[in-house]
Amino acid sequence: MQNPIVLIMGVSGSGKTTIGAMLAGRLGWKYAEADDFHPPANVEKMHAGIPLTDEDRWPWLRAIATWMAEQTDPAVVTCSALKRKYRDVLREPRPDARLVYLDGSKELIAARLAARHGHFFPRQLLDSQFADLEPPAPDEDALAVSIDQPIEAIVEEIHRRLDLPDGPSRR
């Protein structure tokens, strides 16, 4: 049996990086941030305020899926995974990956993006993210978590609801 993978998804500004890193740290698992898999052309497009197309996203999604397939240790990975077809590509090599959807209002996320500095994703692209967003369907067995609560509470809720083990530092 393969080791578990938790895939945290949501629009930009939903807290994927912070929550994913905290959850991985709590569990003592590997962590990967989807932004690190983007080719430079994608980053340049987003930085210029140009939304990515499906064609832009396929190589990026396949790179993340390959990373997931290669994991021999438990891991947490983040990815916007806005559309069902994107999630299908990501989970194809790892159908056992547990999907966590960070759910929040456009207003809350816009406020978070306005306060964020040093990231290549400009907040004017938020509308395109919500336009592309297909929340997970019931058959995807996703855990939906409201982001309208403190980060620590979100991590605790994910940990509890997925019934994940405590990491080495929590024993």
Backbone as ProteinMPNN parsed JSONL, in Angstrom:
{"seq_chain_A": "MQNPIVLIMGVSGSGKTTIGAMLAGRLGWKYAEADDFHPPANVEKMHAGIPLTDEDRWPWLRAIATWMAEQTDPAVVTCSALKRKYRDVLREPRPDARLVYLDGSKELIAARLAARHGHFFPRQLLDSQFADLEPPAPDEDALAVSIDQPIEAIVEEIHRRLDLPDGPSRR", "coords_chain_A": {"N_chain_A": [[0.836, -1.192, 0.0], [0.458, 2.243, -0.785], [1.85, 5.237, 0.679], [-0.038, 7.781, 2.421], [-1.469, 10.632, 0.706], [-2.331, 13.995, 0.942], [-4.228, 16.26, -0.755], [-4.556, 19.577, -1.071], [-6.841, 21.943, -2.086], [-8.073, 24.935, -3.759], [-9.085, 28.309, -4.544], [-6.726, 30.899, -5.476], [-5.338, 32.551, -2.72], [-6.871, 31.364, -0.804], [-5.569, 30.123, 1.237], [-4.031, 27.861, 0.904], [-1.188, 27.345, 0.834], [-0.223, 28.15, 3.407], [-1.861, 26.592, 5.123], [-1.39, 24.006, 4.122], [1.393, 23.73, 4.596], [1.446, 23.975, 7.403], [-0.142, 21.768, 8.158], [1.376, 19.63, 7.109], [3.698, 19.998, 8.638], [2.698, 19.517, 11.211], [2.06, 16.822, 10.974], [4.492, 15.74, 10.342], [5.123, 15.155, 7.731], [6.121, 15.064, 4.217], [6.107, 18.025, 2.155], [4.719, 19.79, -0.579], [4.454, 22.58, -2.684], [2.287, 23.724, -5.094], [2.777, 25.967, -6.717], [5.499, 25.935, -7.086], [5.894, 24.192, -9.142], [5.173, 25.4, -11.477], [5.96, 26.325, -14.816], [8.299, 28.86, -15.945], [7.035, 30.502, -17.89], [4.308, 30.402, -17.254], [4.27, 31.682, -14.758], [5.128, 34.226, -15.519], [2.979, 34.999, -17.169], [0.821, 35.079, -15.299], [1.819, 36.991, -13.531], [1.7, 39.185, -15.18], [-0.972, 39.574, -15.185], [-2.541, 37.975, -16.769], [-4.85, 35.469, -17.243], [-4.34, 31.929, -16.833], [-4.643, 29.404, -19.337], [-6.312, 26.275, -20.101], [-4.487, 24.859, -21.661], [-2.088, 25.996, -20.815], [-2.016, 25.014, -18.255], [-1.897, 22.158, -18.308], [0.813, 20.904, -18.529], [1.858, 21.703, -16.064], [0.04, 20.564, -14.208], [0.462, 17.853, -14.798], [3.107, 17.593, -13.965], [2.844, 17.926, -11.2], [1.199, 15.713, -10.647], [2.965, 13.674, -11.317], [4.916, 14.04, -9.348], [3.35, 13.403, -7.102], [2.816, 10.695, -7.644], [5.317, 9.598, -7.351], [5.893, 9.591, -4.677], [7.058, 8.035, -1.783], [6.751, 8.373, 0.806], [4.442, 9.63, 3.286], [2.59, 12.567, 2.339], [1.776, 16.063, 1.863], [0.259, 18.09, -0.515], [-0.283, 21.082, -2.314], [-2.609, 22.62, -4.535], [-4.349, 24.598, -6.854], [-6.328, 23.32, -8.429], [-8.794, 23.788, -9.802], [-10.787, 22.853, -11.582], [-12.81, 19.947, -12.253], [-11.676, 18.216, -14.183], [-8.992, 18.832, -13.891], [-8.458, 17.929, -11.315], [-8.932, 15.24, -11.749], [-6.733, 14.559, -13.385], [-4.659, 14.99, -11.548], [-5.259, 13.088, -9.577], [-5.198, 10.713, -10.923], [-2.786, 9.044, -10.956], [-2.73, 8.604, -8.272], [-5.267, 7.624, -6.905], [-6.024, 7.311, -4.323], [-5.485, 9.642, -3.016], [-6.316, 12.061, -0.63], [-8.687, 14.552, -0.833], [-8.91, 17.931, -0.048], [-10.92, 20.669, 0.146], [-10.639, 24.058, 0.273], [-12.868, 26.29, 1.196], [-14.265, 29.407, 0.557], [-15.645, 32.746, 0.638], [-15.785, 35.051, -2.12], [-15.369, 37.682, -1.36], [-14.01, 37.5, 1.133], [-11.658, 36.199, 0.331], [-10.672, 38.013, -1.548], [-10.029, 40.127, 0.152], [-7.947, 38.952, 1.588], [-6.075, 38.562, -0.48], [-5.54, 41.224, -1.099], [-4.066, 41.969, 1.075], [-1.795, 40.492, 0.816], [1.624, 40.265, 0.019], [4.384, 40.201, -2.273], [3.844, 37.977, -3.84], [3.382, 36.308, -6.963], [0.832, 36.229, -8.037], [-1.612, 38.317, -9.11], [-4.284, 40.189, -7.605], [-6.321, 40.904, -9.339], [-6.816, 38.737, -10.917], [-8.495, 37.11, -9.544], [-11.242, 36.962, -10.169], [-11.181, 35.379, -12.479], [-10.353, 32.977, -11.387], [-12.52, 32.25, -9.735], [-14.433, 32.058, -11.745], [-13.555, 29.81, -13.122], [-13.715, 27.878, -11.143], [-14.874, 24.786, -10.119], [-16.528, 23.472, -7.693], [-15.759, 20.541, -5.727], [-17.472, 17.545, -6.598], [-19.943, 15.34, -5.08], [-19.103, 12.643, -5.556], [-16.372, 12.837, -5.576], [-15.426, 12.669, -3.076], [-14.471, 14.713, -1.367], [-13.204, 16.695, 1.309], [-14.729, 19.423, 2.474], [-13.808, 22.509, 3.758], [-14.46, 25.33, 5.628], [-12.95, 28.476, 5.23], [-13.349, 30.578, 6.851], [-12.364, 31.003, 9.487], [-9.899, 30.823, 12.133], [-6.524, 30.034, 11.087], [-5.215, 27.952, 12.523], [-7.407, 26.578, 13.529], [-8.521, 25.626, 11.183], [-6.546, 23.834, 10.269], [-6.613, 22.031, 12.408], [-9.25, 21.081, 12.11], [-9.099, 19.775, 9.604], [-7.205, 17.79, 10.217], [-8.581, 16.349, 12.206], [-11.039, 15.604, 10.911], [-10.154, 14.084, 8.73], [-9.041, 12.089, 10.09], [-6.27, 11.805, 10.665], [-2.945, 10.68, 11.559], [-1.096, 11.658, 14.515], [1.835, 13.635, 14.221], [5.433, 13.061, 14.677], [6.296, 15.025, 16.497], [4.148, 15.453, 18.122], [3.57, 13.363, 19.746]], "CA_chain_A": [[0.0, 0.0, 0.0], [1.206, 3.497, -0.844], [1.665, 6.146, 1.793], [-1.106, 8.745, 2.128], [-1.261, 11.966, 0.139], [-3.439, 14.938, 1.11], [-4.211, 17.287, -1.795], [-5.332, 20.734, -0.613], [-7.205, 22.739, -3.25], [-8.893, 26.131, -3.582], [-8.633, 29.436, -5.357], [-5.591, 31.64, -4.946], [-5.704, 33.364, -1.57], [-7.697, 30.605, 0.145], [-4.733, 29.681, 2.354], [-3.469, 26.536, 0.623], [0.223, 27.234, 1.21], [-0.097, 28.229, 4.865], [-2.532, 25.443, 5.734], [-0.665, 22.808, 3.726], [2.671, 23.669, 5.313], [1.169, 23.711, 8.823], [-0.605, 20.389, 8.301], [2.532, 18.753, 6.897], [4.555, 20.126, 9.809], [2.044, 18.834, 12.343], [2.107, 15.387, 10.741], [5.851, 15.287, 10.057], [5.069, 14.633, 6.357], [6.666, 15.897, 3.147], [5.201, 19.074, 1.683], [5.023, 20.388, -1.885], [3.624, 23.718, -3.066], [2.058, 23.644, -6.537], [3.387, 27.094, -7.425], [6.883, 25.588, -7.407], [5.895, 23.344, -10.336], [4.837, 26.206, -12.656], [7.058, 26.765, -15.674], [8.448, 30.317, -15.907], [6.062, 31.182, -18.762], [3.051, 30.537, -16.507], [4.467, 32.705, -13.738], [5.162, 35.516, -16.226], [1.609, 35.314, -17.586], [0.032, 35.479, -14.133], [2.379, 38.251, -13.031], [1.213, 40.222, -16.1], [-2.419, 39.686, -15.051], [-3.178, 37.179, -17.813], [-5.254, 34.163, -16.704], [-3.837, 30.748, -17.508], [-5.598, 28.581, -20.077], [-6.131, 24.844, -19.87], [-3.244, 24.444, -22.308], [-0.999, 26.413, -19.924], [-2.055, 24.251, -17.004], [-1.676, 20.708, -18.416], [2.155, 20.454, -18.123], [1.981, 21.97, -14.625], [-0.727, 19.538, -13.504], [1.139, 16.559, -14.976], [4.307, 17.606, -13.114], [2.388, 17.684, -9.821], [0.737, 14.325, -10.595], [4.168, 12.833, -11.322], [5.487, 14.146, -8.0], [2.491, 12.627, -6.205], [2.987, 9.271, -7.943], [6.659, 9.172, -6.943], [6.074, 9.672, -3.228], [7.113, 6.802, -1.002], [6.45, 8.792, 2.172], [3.225, 10.444, 3.343], [2.855, 13.928, 1.881], [0.727, 17.056, 1.635], [0.552, 18.909, -1.682], [-1.314, 22.074, -2.577], [-2.829, 22.95, -5.938], [-5.677, 25.206, -7.007], [-7.189, 22.218, -8.889], [-10.091, 24.456, -9.892], [-11.776, 22.115, -12.365], [-12.853, 18.496, -12.056], [-10.72, 17.547, -15.066], [-7.655, 19.02, -13.317], [-8.354, 17.007, -10.174], [-8.834, 13.887, -12.3], [-5.338, 14.37, -13.792], [-3.844, 14.906, -10.334], [-5.542, 11.876, -8.8], [-5.093, 9.504, -11.744], [-1.781, 8.105, -10.457], [-2.938, 8.418, -6.832], [-6.694, 7.751, -6.614], [-6.184, 7.297, -2.872], [-5.194, 10.974, -2.454], [-7.446, 12.679, 0.074], [-8.913, 15.89, -1.357], [-9.429, 18.921, 0.896], [-11.329, 21.883, -0.566], [-10.713, 25.242, 1.127], [-14.04, 26.994, 0.692], [-14.426, 30.739, 1.115], [-16.333, 33.717, -0.208], [-14.94, 35.898, -2.964], [-15.043, 38.888, -0.581], [-12.979, 37.156, 2.115], [-10.413, 35.893, -0.372], [-10.181, 39.277, -2.117], [-9.396, 40.866, 1.249], [-6.665, 38.286, 1.864], [-5.152, 38.865, -1.578], [-5.159, 42.63, -0.988], [-3.088, 42.082, 2.158], [-0.641, 39.636, 0.51], [2.684, 40.944, -0.718], [5.492, 39.371, -2.718], [3.4, 36.795, -4.584], [3.222, 36.662, -8.374], [-0.57, 36.192, -8.465], [-2.278, 39.589, -8.805], [-5.66, 39.972, -7.159], [-7.285, 41.098, -10.422], [-7.103, 37.439, -11.522], [-9.396, 36.344, -8.683], [-12.483, 36.695, -10.885], [-10.98, 34.24, -13.382], [-10.286, 31.774, -10.555], [-13.892, 31.878, -9.361], [-15.139, 31.664, -12.97], [-13.119, 28.453, -13.445], [-13.907, 26.971, -10.009], [-15.914, 23.765, -10.048], [-16.365, 22.805, -6.393], [-15.792, 19.084, -5.855], [-18.756, 16.848, -6.603], [-20.006, 14.331, -4.014], [-18.358, 11.419, -5.864], [-14.925, 13.07, -5.418], [-15.123, 12.398, -1.669], [-13.635, 15.808, -0.858], [-13.515, 17.316, 2.581], [-14.858, 20.876, 2.325], [-13.514, 23.195, 5.02], [-14.64, 26.778, 5.544], [-11.747, 29.22, 5.616], [-13.798, 31.698, 7.667], [-11.978, 30.668, 10.857], [-8.442, 30.939, 12.252], [-5.721, 29.026, 10.388], [-4.986, 26.809, 13.405], [-8.665, 25.826, 13.602], [-8.677, 24.936, 9.899], [-5.619, 22.697, 10.298], [-7.161, 21.079, 13.379], [-10.439, 20.459, 11.52], [-8.647, 18.832, 8.578], [-6.565, 16.685, 10.935], [-9.62, 15.577, 12.889], [-12.024, 15.024, 9.993], [-9.505, 13.058, 7.912], [-8.554, 11.079, 11.03], [-4.844, 11.651, 10.384], [-2.144, 10.401, 12.759], [-0.253, 12.743, 15.025], [3.226, 13.553, 13.793], [6.382, 12.702, 15.717], [6.451, 16.058, 17.522], [2.929, 15.55, 18.925], [3.341, 12.111, 20.474]], "C_chain_A": [[0.876, 1.249, 0.0], [0.929, 4.33, 0.397], [0.663, 7.227, 1.428], [-0.61, 10.062, 1.545], [-2.516, 12.774, 0.441], [-3.226, 16.042, 0.091], [-5.139, 18.415, -1.358], [-5.555, 21.663, -1.793], [-8.05, 23.945, -2.853], [-8.33, 27.247, -4.444], [-7.432, 30.107, -4.697], [-6.069, 32.55, -3.817], [-6.545, 32.629, -0.536], [-6.893, 30.063, 1.322], [-4.057, 28.341, 2.135], [-2.041, 26.382, 1.14], [0.389, 27.209, 2.728], [-0.67, 26.988, 5.53], [-1.796, 24.152, 5.389], [0.639, 22.645, 4.479], [2.459, 23.362, 6.794], [0.727, 22.271, 9.043], [0.555, 19.411, 8.13], [3.479, 18.804, 8.094], [3.984, 19.394, 11.014], [2.18, 17.318, 12.213], [3.525, 14.84, 10.602], [5.961, 14.677, 8.667], [5.799, 15.571, 5.417], [5.625, 16.918, 2.735], [5.672, 19.585, 0.326], [3.989, 21.451, -2.204], [3.507, 23.741, -4.582], [2.705, 24.787, -7.31], [4.823, 26.791, -7.846], [7.005, 24.735, -8.666], [5.577, 24.134, -11.611], [6.076, 26.481, -13.498], [7.139, 28.292, -15.662], [7.429, 31.062, -16.768], [4.722, 31.374, -18.057], [3.153, 31.655, -15.468], [4.458, 34.091, -14.387], [3.763, 35.945, -16.658], [0.782, 35.821, -16.408], [0.51, 36.817, -13.583], [1.897, 39.429, -13.886], [-0.306, 40.382, -16.04], [-3.197, 38.926, -16.112], [-3.552, 35.818, -17.232], [-4.654, 33.012, -17.515], [-4.975, 30.028, -18.223], [-5.395, 27.121, -19.675], [-4.814, 24.368, -20.467], [-2.019, 24.833, -21.473], [-0.887, 25.48, -18.724], [-1.673, 22.779, -17.147], [-0.267, 20.283, -18.019], [2.389, 20.625, -16.615], [1.265, 20.882, -13.827], [-0.061, 18.17, -13.618], [2.406, 16.481, -14.117], [3.931, 17.337, -11.655], [1.949, 16.235, -9.663], [1.927, 13.363, -10.562], [4.811, 12.856, -9.939], [4.671, 13.298, -7.02], [2.713, 11.128, -6.394], [4.314, 8.735, -7.416], [6.862, 9.128, -5.436], [6.039, 8.301, -2.571], [6.882, 7.082, 0.482], [5.137, 9.564, 2.156], [3.542, 11.892, 2.981], [1.578, 14.757, 1.808], [1.175, 17.871, 0.43], [-0.608, 19.877, -1.886], [-1.392, 22.329, -4.079], [-4.22, 23.562, -6.043], [-6.692, 24.18, -7.478], [-8.628, 22.681, -9.087], [-11.17, 23.644, -10.597], [-11.682, 20.616, -12.08], [-11.807, 17.807, -12.926], [-9.281, 17.732, -14.583], [-7.446, 18.035, -12.16], [-8.236, 15.561, -10.653], [-7.405, 13.581, -12.751], [-4.45, 14.173, -12.562], [-4.021, 13.58, -9.604], [-5.411, 10.591, -9.62], [-4.029, 8.547, -11.223], [-1.942, 7.798, -8.963], [-4.419, 8.581, -6.489], [-6.996, 7.745, -5.115], [-5.916, 8.664, -2.235], [-6.458, 11.549, -1.832], [-7.537, 14.134, -0.358], [-9.543, 16.777, -0.292], [-9.679, 20.208, 0.121], [-11.466, 23.027, 0.431], [-11.745, 26.186, 0.526], [-14.175, 28.35, 1.379], [-15.092, 31.673, 0.128], [-15.325, 34.539, -1.013], [-14.496, 37.143, -2.185], [-13.917, 38.622, 0.418], [-11.636, 36.928, 1.42], [-9.826, 37.146, -1.016], [-9.479, 40.102, -1.046], [-8.035, 40.265, 1.589], [-5.644, 38.605, 0.783], [-4.67, 40.31, -1.508], [-4.066, 42.821, 0.063], [-1.804, 41.302, 1.871], [0.364, 40.4, -0.341], [3.741, 39.936, -1.144], [5.1, 38.101, -3.449], [3.108, 37.207, -6.013], [1.774, 36.727, -8.83], [-1.247, 37.51, -8.108], [-3.763, 39.383, -8.488], [-6.687, 40.209, -8.259], [-7.608, 39.789, -11.145], [-8.081, 36.599, -10.693], [-10.713, 36.016, -9.387], [-12.335, 35.492, -11.809], [-10.902, 32.932, -12.596], [-11.704, 31.315, -10.18], [-14.71, 31.466, -10.583], [-14.796, 30.223, -13.349], [-13.47, 27.432, -12.364], [-15.128, 26.068, -10.195], [-15.736, 23.077, -8.7], [-16.476, 21.29, -6.553], [-17.21, 18.526, -5.757], [-18.757, 15.791, -5.498], [-19.178, 13.073, -4.293], [-16.84, 11.599, -5.779], [-14.47, 12.861, -3.979], [-14.176, 13.441, -1.077], [-14.127, 16.262, 0.509], [-13.566, 18.822, 2.344], [-14.689, 21.52, 3.692], [-13.663, 24.687, 4.789], [-13.369, 27.475, 6.004], [-12.092, 30.447, 6.455], [-13.599, 31.366, 9.148], [-10.461, 30.783, 10.94], [-7.722, 29.757, 11.59], [-5.528, 27.78, 11.253], [-6.232, 25.942, 13.509], [-8.912, 25.048, 12.314], [-7.802, 23.685, 9.873], [-6.143, 21.625, 11.248], [-8.381, 20.35, 12.805], [-10.054, 19.434, 10.458], [-8.063, 17.583, 9.241], [-7.612, 15.764, 11.552], [-10.548, 14.869, 11.905], [-11.437, 13.982, 9.053], [-8.946, 11.927, 8.768], [-7.091, 10.744, 10.75], [-4.07, 11.372, 11.666], [-1.453, 11.66, 13.253], [1.161, 12.523, 14.538], [4.137, 13.266, 14.951], [6.49, 13.724, 16.839], [5.241, 16.144, 18.449], [2.673, 14.299, 19.755], [3.648, 12.259, 21.925]], "O_chain_A": [[1.896, 1.312, 0.687], [-0.085, 4.155, 1.073], [0.521, 7.564, 0.252], [0.488, 10.533, 1.838], [-3.632, 12.301, 0.224], [-2.177, 16.684, 0.069], [-6.355, 18.236, -1.283], [-4.604, 22.118, -2.428], [-8.652, 23.984, -1.78], [-7.237, 27.135, -5.0], [-7.163, 29.905, -3.513], [-7.083, 33.236, -3.948], [-6.897, 33.2, 0.496], [-7.472, 29.594, 2.302], [-3.558, 27.741, 3.087], [-1.723, 25.398, 1.808], [1.07, 26.336, 3.266], [-0.033, 26.399, 6.403], [-1.598, 23.298, 6.253], [0.959, 21.553, 4.947], [3.206, 22.577, 7.377], [1.162, 21.622, 9.995], [0.702, 18.472, 8.913], [4.004, 17.774, 8.517], [4.715, 18.729, 11.748], [2.389, 16.616, 13.202], [3.747, 13.635, 10.725], [6.784, 13.792, 8.436], [6.068, 16.723, 5.757], [4.426, 16.722, 2.933], [6.866, 19.788, 0.107], [2.79, 21.242, -2.014], [4.519, 23.773, -5.282], [3.138, 24.594, -8.446], [5.308, 27.325, -8.843], [8.102, 24.573, -9.2], [5.699, 23.597, -12.711], [7.126, 26.832, -12.96], [6.136, 28.953, -15.394], [7.004, 32.157, -16.398], [4.069, 32.401, -18.243], [2.24, 32.468, -15.32], [3.848, 35.021, -13.86], [3.402, 37.115, -16.53], [0.126, 36.859, -16.499], [-0.297, 37.671, -13.214], [1.707, 40.535, -13.378], [-0.873, 41.215, -16.747], [-4.377, 39.197, -16.334], [-2.676, 35.082, -16.776], [-4.484, 33.116, -18.73], [-6.12, 30.042, -17.77], [-4.427, 26.781, -18.995], [-4.105, 23.568, -19.856], [-1.033, 24.097, -21.427], [0.211, 25.198, -18.244], [-1.166, 22.195, -16.189], [-0.142, 19.356, -17.218], [3.037, 19.794, -15.979], [1.827, 20.341, -12.875], [-0.022, 17.413, -12.648], [2.736, 15.415, -13.599], [4.629, 16.599, -10.959], [2.279, 15.592, -8.667], [1.894, 12.354, -9.858], [5.205, 11.813, -9.417], [5.234, 12.564, -6.208], [2.79, 10.38, -5.419], [4.422, 7.557, -7.075], [7.905, 8.67, -4.969], [5.114, 7.516, -2.777], [6.825, 6.166, 1.303], [4.754, 10.1, 1.116], [4.629, 12.387, 3.278], [0.469, 14.232, 1.706], [2.328, 18.296, 0.355], [-1.767, 19.532, -1.658], [-0.392, 22.265, -4.794], [-5.158, 23.097, -5.396], [-7.817, 24.164, -6.978], [-9.565, 22.047, -8.602], [-12.345, 23.739, -10.243], [-10.627, 20.095, -11.718], [-11.118, 16.902, -12.454], [-8.435, 16.876, -14.839], [-6.399, 17.397, -12.048], [-7.533, 14.754, -10.046], [-6.912, 12.475, -12.53], [-3.592, 13.29, -12.543], [-3.062, 13.016, -9.078], [-5.503, 9.495, -9.067], [-4.307, 7.36, -11.056], [-1.356, 6.842, -8.456], [-4.797, 9.564, -5.852], [-8.088, 8.125, -4.691], [-6.105, 8.824, -1.029], [-7.531, 11.524, -2.435], [-6.556, 14.871, -0.257], [-10.57, 16.432, 0.293], [-8.765, 20.768, -0.484], [-12.306, 22.977, 1.329], [-11.517, 26.799, -0.517], [-14.197, 28.442, 2.607], [-15.101, 31.417, -1.077], [-14.167, 34.693, -0.621], [-13.364, 37.6, -2.343], [-12.985, 39.417, 0.538], [-10.602, 37.414, 1.88], [-8.608, 37.32, -1.028], [-8.442, 40.71, -1.313], [-7.078, 40.996, 1.848], [-4.484, 38.885, 1.083], [-3.515, 40.591, -1.825], [-3.241, 43.728, -0.048], [-0.825, 41.437, 2.606], [0.0, 41.089, -1.294], [3.968, 38.937, -0.461], [5.943, 37.229, -3.66], [2.642, 38.319, -6.26], [1.505, 37.236, -9.918], [-1.441, 37.8, -6.927], [-4.407, 38.498, -9.051], [-7.825, 39.759, -8.13], [-8.572, 39.732, -11.908], [-8.451, 35.498, -11.101], [-11.245, 34.917, -9.225], [-13.25, 34.676, -11.918], [-11.339, 31.89, -13.085], [-12.034, 30.135, -10.299], [-15.592, 30.614, -10.472], [-15.655, 29.493, -13.845], [-13.518, 26.235, -12.646], [-16.249, 26.534, -10.399], [-14.89, 22.193, -8.566], [-17.208, 20.81, -7.418], [-18.024, 18.972, -4.948], [-17.693, 15.387, -5.028], [-18.609, 12.495, -3.367], [-16.098, 10.624, -5.896], [-13.273, 12.873, -3.692], [-13.215, 13.107, -0.385], [-15.32, 16.212, 0.808], [-12.54, 19.432, 2.041], [-15.34, 21.13, 4.662], [-13.066, 25.244, 3.868], [-12.784, 27.121, 7.028], [-11.22, 31.267, 6.74], [-14.53, 31.437, 9.95], [-9.798, 30.836, 9.904], [-8.239, 28.641, 11.54], [-5.666, 26.662, 10.756], [-6.136, 24.716, 13.57], [-9.45, 23.941, 12.346], [-8.262, 22.606, 9.499], [-6.116, 20.438, 10.921], [-8.527, 19.143, 12.991], [-10.623, 18.343, 10.416], [-8.393, 16.458, 8.865], [-7.529, 14.542, 11.426], [-10.813, 13.675, 12.046], [-12.152, 13.079, 8.619], [-8.441, 10.933, 8.247], [-6.716, 9.58, 10.616], [-4.494, 11.784, 12.746], [-1.253, 12.611, 12.497], [1.637, 11.391, 14.449], [3.688, 13.226, 16.097], [6.742, 13.365, 17.989], [5.297, 16.838, 19.464], [1.634, 14.203, 20.408], [3.509, 11.301, 22.686]]}, "name": "protein", "num_of_chains": 1, "seq": "MQNPIVLIMGVSGSGKTTIGAMLAGRLGWKYAEADDFHPPANVEKMHAGIPLTDEDRWPWLRAIATWMAEQTDPAVVTCSALKRKYRDVLREPRPDARLVYLDGSKELIAARLAARHGHFFPRQLLDSQFADLEPPAPDEDALAVSIDQPIEAIVEEIHRRLDLPDGPSRR"}
